[in-house]
Amino acid sequence: MVGLMLLTLTTGCASSSDLDKSAERHIKSGDYYQSIGQHQAAREEYSEADKDFDQAGEVFSILIDLFNHFSKDD
């Protein structure tokens, strides 16, 4: 049962580091759109970045990072 739960967590949720990277890409895109005068598109990108940063701080994404850290074969 525990293995099945862990498998579901690792395959169904993104890790916090993945979400942070996604948020950074949204910010860069937003900055670009802002620089070319596409203010609505920039606001949408910034909004998506906020969502990703919020999700990165949630318990499930942090647990996935911890699981991935301890399950690496170094």
Beta strands, then each sheet from edge to edge (+ up, - down):
end
